[in-house]
Amino acid sequence: MRFAICCFFLLILSLGLARPVSAGDDKPYTVEDGDALMEGEAALVIYAGYPASGVRYLAAPWDYVNLGLQFEVEYSPTLALGVPFKGQLIQTRDEAFNFALTFLPSVEFSFGQYAVTAPMKPGFALGWRFYPGISWFTTGAYDLNVPVSQEATFSHYPEAAMGIEFPVSKMINLSVKGLVKFVDYRPEAFVYGGAAGISFALWR
């Protein structure tokens, strides 16, 4: 309930700050929902929050497919280097709704436990573009943390996030989201957080 209330107030705040972008025939881009960048496009995303902050680079070698690199820091402290993938499957004719499958394999170094794991995160991204360039998104993933070093242990649990992304110019978007990780399926161990991000379209 706290998660839903937080997202609702972020939506109201964002609507007050957002403004539509007139980009001629250019389609507004998004990076958080299920709408993939088009072939030849690329974007750089910088985000900060809890439990993690990081940098993500995304490129589109083909239409409806995005690949990239992601560097993330958690405050455990933990460092992770991953390869994000997005494959868009659905987009309505009016481009209001979109859906994609996602996958984030990575290598994670935990300096608190001196452990190395290989997290695998199959998931999805769903978007609703309710105003030109403004998208309400929901993402979900299932964390499969595979041990690499002897100090690491196997764990698995789902996570979910919800937020809004909106343009401030033709090339720059802002986003805010709330998230929850259902760690070990134990409510007392759940991790609640969120992040704010800025994305830059590198080639359009």
Secondary structure, 3 states (H helix, E strand, C coil): CHHHHHHHHHHHHHHHHCCCCCCCCCCCCCCCCCCCCCCCCEEEEEEEEECEEEEEEEEEEECCEEEEEEEEEECCCEEEEECCEEEEEEECCCCCEEEEEEEEEEEEEECCCCEEEEEEEEEEEEEEEEECCEEEEEEEEEEEEEECCCCCCCEEEEEEEEEEEEECCCCEEEEEEEEEECHHHCHHHCEEEEEEEEEEEEEC
